[in-house]
Amino acid sequence: MTRTRTRLAALIPVLTVLPLAGACSAGDELPGREPDVTGVVEQLTLTGASDPYYEGMSLAGGEDTVVVDAAGEPATTAGLVDGDDVEVWVDDACNESRPVQCTVEAVRVHG
């Protein structure tokens, strides 16, 4: 094999994997802004909310909700435990109700 072919052959796996790696990690990151609210998990709802507007909001989330546990590892909203201190990011639009209904973008657990 010539030197050029050898270099190209070595790059093929790298060029194939890089786009896939970027696609996998993009949805697993917390938003690049401050959380909208903090509080404590109780029966998959937010209690003790730092902003009373979000008190009682469901933390159930959806399949696109990013959850990071206290160790910094990916988790799910189903794994949230009563008493967990959390930071929560929500989508821009919330349905005005009591409790408010927001799309939960991300949750970070602090313990």
N, C-alpha and C positions, 0 to 999 in steps of 0.2 A: 504494500500500500504506500502511496506517496504521502509526504508530510501533510499536504493540504487535506487529503482524504482522511487521514488519521485524526486530524484536528476536528474536522466536521463530524466524524463518527463519534468522537468524544463529546461533542456539544449536543447531539441529538437527544440523549436522555435529559439533559439539563433544560433544553428548550421546550421539551414536552412537559416536564414536571412544573416548571416555574409558573405558567399560567394557572395550573390547577391549584397550586399552593396558595396563590393570591386569592382565588375564588373561595377557597375553604376558610381562610382566616378573616376575610372582610366582614362576614356576618357574625363573627364570634367576638367582636370587640365592643367594649363599652363606648357610648357616645363621647365625643371629644369636648364635652361641656360639663358644667357642674350639674349634679343631680337635681331634679325638680323638687324632690321631697325626701325626707328621711323618716324612719319610724321603726315600729316593731311588728313582726308578723304574729297574727293571731287568727287561726283557722283560715289561712290563706287570704286574709285581708290585712290592710295597713291600719295599725292603731298607734296612738301617741304620735301622730303625724306632726312634723315640724311646721306644716302649713295646714290649718284646720280644714281647708277646702278639700283635701285629699283623705280626711279621716274616714275609715271604713271602706276605702276603695279596694276592689278585688285585685289580687296580685296573680290571678290564674294565668295571665299572659296567653300567648299563642305559640305556634311552632317557630316563629321568627324572633321570639323574645330571647334576648341574651341574658344568661344568668351566670354569675361568677361566685363561687363559694368563698368562704373565709380563707382558704388556702390559695385562692387565685385560680382554681381549676374550674372548667366548665361544669355547669349543673343545670337543673331544670326547676321550674317553679313548683312542680310537684314535690321536690325535695326540700322546700322551705319548711322550717320547723317553728312551731310556736316559740316565741321568745327571741328569735333571730333579729338582730339589729340590721336594718337594711337601708341602702340608698336606692332610690328609684328614679328612673328616667321615663317620661311618658311622651306620647305623640302630641302634636300641637292641638288637636281637636279633642275635647272631652264632651261627653253627653251630660248636659246639666240635669242632674237628678240627685237624690240623697240616698245612699252615697253617690258621689260622682262616678261616672263610668268612663275610664280612659283606657286607651291602648297602651299597655306597658311595653316599652321598648327594651328596657334592661333593668336588671336588679343586681346589686352587689351586696353580698352578705358580709357582715363584720363580726358575726358570732352569735 
